[in-house]
Amino acid sequence: MSISDICILFGRKGGRTYDGEPVTQLEHATQAAARAEAAGAPPALVAAALLHDLGHLVNDQGETPTLRGVDDLHQSAALPFLRGLYGDDVLAPIELHVDAKRYLCATRAGYFDALSVDSRRSLALQGGIFTAEEAGAFIAQPYARDAVAVRLWDDLAKVAGAAAPPLAHFVPILEAAQRVT
C-alpha cells in the first residue's frame, strides 16, 4: 500500500460513519492527527494517530460490528498493508492502541465512564479491562506510551463539526514518517 492508496481508501470509505460516533471515519482520523500535531508529536506519531483506525476500512465489517458481537481486529488489520511503508515507530502504536484503552480503563479513574457506548462494547470484545499485572506488562512494552498518547487523541477525535485540516495536509507528514530504506 502506498500513501496514494491510503488517500484513495479514505476517499472511498472515509465518509462512512465512525461506529456509534457523530463523525465519519475520515473526520475521526484527521481530528486525531490534528490533536497529535498540536501536541508537537513527531511525524511517526502523527501518522499513527491518522492511521490508527485504518483497519476498520481495510477489514470492512459494515456498520457497527460490535452490535453483532464482532471484533474486527482493526488494530492489526491494516498492518500487513502498511509494513512496507512504515516502521515500528508508526505501526506499534497502531497495533497497541486497543490495549492502551484496556490499560487506561485499569489505571485512570473515570476513564471507563467517559467511553462511548460503542467503545464499551468493543472493550468487552477486545478482552476487557486489564488487571493490574496486565497493565504493568503492557506499559513496559516498547511504544506503549506512544500508544496511550494515540488512544487519548483517539478519544478526543469524535467531535461533530470540529475543525481539522484536510487529509492532504497530512500527506507530507505521512511521507516524513516513512521507513528509511
N, C-alpha and C positions, 0 to 999 in steps of 0.2 A: 504494500500500500504506500502510495506517495502522499505528499502534502496536498497535491491536487486532488487525489482520490478522497482524502479526508474532507476537503471542501465540497466535493461533489456529493458525498454521503450526507453531510449536513444539509446541503441544498435539497436533496431528495427526501430525507426523513426527519430533518431537524425541525420542521414545522409541526410535528406531532406533539400532542400534549405530554408533558412530563408527568408521569403517573401520579395522580392524586394531588397535583400541584397546579397553581394558577399561571404557569409558564410553559413554553414549549421546550423541547429538548435543546434547541439552539440557544434560546434565551437563557436557559439554565447554564449551559456551557460558557457562554460569553460573560454572564454575570459572575460565575465562579472565577474565570480567568481575570476579569477586571478587578475582583477583590484581591487576587494574588498579586497582580501587577501593582495595585495601590499600596499593598503591604511591602513593596520593594523586593518581592521574591525574585530569584534568578530565573532566567528563561526556562530551564528544565522544570521548575516547579509551576510556572505559569502554564507551560504546555501540559503538565499533568493535570492541573485544575481544569483546563479547557477540555481535555480528552478523557477525564475520569469516568464518564458515563457513556463513552463511545460504544461500549459493549451492548448497551440497550439497542443501538441502531444496527450493529453487526449481527447480533443474535436476537432478531426481531421476534418477540413472543406476543405481539399485539398489545392492545391497550390494557394496562393494569394487570399484569400476570399474577401479582400477589393475591388478587381476588379469587383466582383459581388455584391458589396454593402452589404457584410456580416460582421458584427462584431461578432467574435467568442467568445467574452466574456472570453478570455483566462485568464484574471486576477483573475477570480473566478472559472474557470472550474476545476482546479486541487485541489482546497482547500478541498473539501469533502474527497478526497483520501489521503491528507497529514495531515488532522486534528488529526488522531491518533498518528502520529509521532512527530508533532511539535506544539509549542505554538504560541501565537500571535507575539512573537519577530521574528519569521520567516514568519508566514502567513500574518500578516498585511502589511508588506512592499510589499509582492507579490500582495495582493489584491489592494493596493493603488498605485502601480507603474504607472498605466494608468492615474489616476487622477494627479499623480506627473507630467506627461507630460503636462497635461492641465494647471497645476499650473505654471510650468516653462515657458510655452508659454506666460502666463499672466504677469510674474514677471521678466523675464530675457531677456534683449534686445538681439535680434539676434537669440534667441533660435529657434523660429519657422522657420526662414530662413535656419537654419542648418539641419532641419529634412529632411529625405529622402522622396521621392515621396510617397512611401507606408505608411510611418509614418504620413504624412499629410493626406492621405486618411483615415487611421484608426482614426486619431484625429477627423475628421468630424463625423465619425460613432460613436465615443465614447462620443460625446456631445460638441466637440469644445473647444475653449479656455475659461478658467474660466473668469468670471467677477472679479473685484477687491474684491467684497464681497465674492464670492465663493472661491477665492484664500485664503482670510483670514480665512474662515471657514475650508478650507482644512488643512492649515499648523498648525492650532490649535489642530488638532486631534492627539491622541497618535500614534506614529510610522510614522507620516507624514514625518518627516525629514529623517528617515531611508528610506522611500520610494523614496524620492528625491535622496538620495545617490544611491540607486539601479537603479533609472532611468538614472542617469548620467553615471554610469558604463555600463548600457544597451546601451546607445548612443555610447560609445567608443568601444563596443564589436562587431563591424561589419567590421573588417579589414581582408581582404583576406590574408591568409598565415601568420597571426600574431601568434607568439609563445604563447602557453598556455599549462599548464600541462594537462595530460590526465584526463579523468573522475575519474579514480582510485585514483588519487592524492587527490580528494575532498571527497572520502568516509569517511576517519576519521573525516573530518570537519562536514559532514552530521551527523555522529554518535555523535559528541560532541554537536551538536546543538539540538539533540533530547530532547523532553519534558521529564522531570524527573517525574516519576510516583511513 
